[in-house]
Amino acid sequence: MFPRRRRQARPDQDAVRTWAVCSALLDYPTEGLLASLDDLAALVPGHPHLGPLLDHVRRTPLAGLQQDYVATFDHTRKCALYLTYFAFGDTRRRGAALVQFKEAYRRGGVEWDDGLGELPDHLCAVLQFGATVDPDIARSLLLEHRAGVEMLRLALTGWRNDDGSTGSPWAGALLALCDTLPELAGADADAVRRLVEQGPPAEEVGLAGYAADPALASGPALISSATIPVGAPR
């Protein structure tokens, strides 16, 4: 975890639009994603990282996209899209960190829905929350887990493809996201270095019961699959 920082500047609209597009592109590919590509491209015209990723999604058959997505994000430990995993692995401490994500969403005026079968630290959820609900809170979550974000960026940019080339198509989304965050320096850079060297903590007890905090049982609004489309294939 990182030390407290001085208050950062509020994310600008370019950053918020970038988060919205990254959230969509880092989710499991569906027909809905393919139908939305023109709208997504219009949010980030000419983006140097997201433009090539949008083109890749547009020209790749859906079945191939889905297969590559599962191989990248669901079967590769270092490419996990769950931010607390990088700091805590599947340990007891991770459960407390997941509750903090739910509390952060509540501060933004919405309630995380556990019925969706997804964990609240999924990167797509954080980015969609920042794009549609509260960019300041989302930015705080991203900065608190900056080492995990950077670890994912390094894993995707260093991904070895079957043809011998380097770089996952999805690396563009992480490069775009990191461009919206402050430059790494000091303790943040050290935390990334340690994470690269050591990896996430070993598994201990799993996550059962993390959502049992009664203080999180209700809220004024609902984050649902209609607004935060996160998750692996059902």
HELIX and SHEET records of a PDB file:
HELIX    1   1 GLN A   13  LEU A   25  1                                  13    
HELIX    2   2 GLU A   31  ALA A   35  1                                   5    
HELIX    3   3 LEU A   37  LEU A   43  1                                   7    
HELIX    4   4 LEU A   50  ARG A   59  1                                  10    
HELIX    5   5 LEU A   62  TYR A   69  1                                   8    
HELIX    6   6 VAL A   70  ASP A   74  3                                   5    
HELIX    7   7 ARG A   77  CYS A   79  5                                   3    
HELIX    8   8 LEU A   83  PHE A   88  1                                   6    
HELIX    9   9 ARG A   92  ARG A  107  1                                  16    
HELIX   10  10 ASP A  114  LEU A  116  5                                   3    
HELIX   11  11 LEU A  123  THR A  132  1                                  10    
HELIX   12  12 PRO A  135  GLU A  144  1                                  10    
HELIX   13  13 ARG A  146  THR A  157  1                                  12    
HELIX   14  14 ALA A  171  ASP A  179  1                                   9    
HELIX   15  15 GLY A  186  GLN A  198  1                                  13    
HELIX   16  16 PRO A  214  LEU A  216  5                                   3    
SHEET    1   A 2 GLU A 111  TRP A 112  0                                        
SHEET    2   A 2 LEU A 222  ILE A 223  1                                        
END                                                                             
